[in-house]
């Protein structure tokens, strides 16, 4: 009878010890989960992650690019030989101003200050455009062909940038931001097509005969 009581007491003690250990593990797990949770904004989306910061940094990069392109396009328009190309540059200047406004809106949606960070890629492309103007004769279709080349290099860079940023925004759950970036992306694609049409309609052929 005494043996049975001792065994029962030992069993109860073991059960209590096991319960205490499980409670400790649960408590420790709760602390760890709480301490590693990332801060969220009012919409429940994760903020301040490395990916979020990288996204914002790239927005600042294209913001600089658009602002400097808006200043360069009037010079390209003035240098153009054909009225068709000059009109295309004039139209794209207005569109670029609109793209800047869209980026301002995106920064606001992301609760970030709209700040430009130098875009080395765009700086190089615009420098190349200036070089084409300097190295070609005024009033020639060769200059127009060169300007279209320079402008399409810019467009392809912007298409790649906006396309990637749109996907980034989608992956982070920023639907409205992704939609705005998508609109700009489609506009850049349309501009690229219009430049190709001008080149293929008469510029390239006339440049080849000069």
Secondary structure, DSSP 8 states (H G I E B T S, - for coil): -HHHHHHHHHHHHHHHHHHHHHHHHHHHHHHHHHHH---B-TTS-B-S-HHHHHHHHHHHHHHHHHHHHHHHHHHHHHH-SSHHHHHHHHHHHHHHHHHHHHHHHHHHHTT--------HHHHHHHHHHHHHHHHS-TT-HHHHHHHHHHHHHHHHHHHHHHHHHHHHHHHHT-HHHHHHHHHHHHHHHHHHHHHHHHIIIIIHHHHHH-
